[in-house]
């Protein structure tokens, strides 16, 4: 399967998760029109007060890489950086399932 999926945990600086989530949701709105993006979901951890989880599914790894060159996406990344204390990305190989 050529689709590309990635999960990532963002750890916000203490007390900044809400602001970080707001900025990440702006990024999600930018991706609504981006070619190759199937889904981009932002969730907050129930157990970790500073953690956000990002779930992404793309038509290909190249489509994901192209998104990271988009001016609007780059602008959101720059605005988010001061709010982020840590990043834990997880690349996965998609095997299949419902909704794909």
PEQUIMO-V755295 format. One record per backbone hydrogen bond with DSSP energy under -0.5 kcal/mol. NH is the residue of the N-H (numbers start at 1). CO is the residue of the C=O. Records with the same first field share a line. If there is no record, write none. Layout:
NH = CO, CO
This chain:
4 = 58
5 = 92
6 = 56
7 = 90
8 = 54
9 = 88
10 = 8, 52
11 = 9, 86
12 = 10, 50
13 = 83
16 = 13
20 = 16
21 = 17
22 = 18
23 = 19
24 = 20
25 = 21
26 = 22
27 = 23
28 = 24
29 = 25
30 = 26
31 = 27
32 = 28, 29
33 = 30
34 = 31
37 = 34
38 = 36, 57
39 = 57
41 = 55
43 = 53
45 = 51
49 = 47
51 = 48
52 = 10
53 = 43
54 = 8
55 = 41
56 = 6
57 = 39
58 = 4
59 = 36
64 = 60
65 = 61
66 = 62
67 = 63
68 = 64
69 = 66
70 = 67
74 = 70
75 = 71
76 = 72
77 = 73
78 = 74
79 = 75
80 = 76
81 = 77
82 = 78
83 = 80
84 = 80, 81
85 = 11
86 = 11
88 = 9
90 = 7
92 = 5
94 = 92
100 = 97
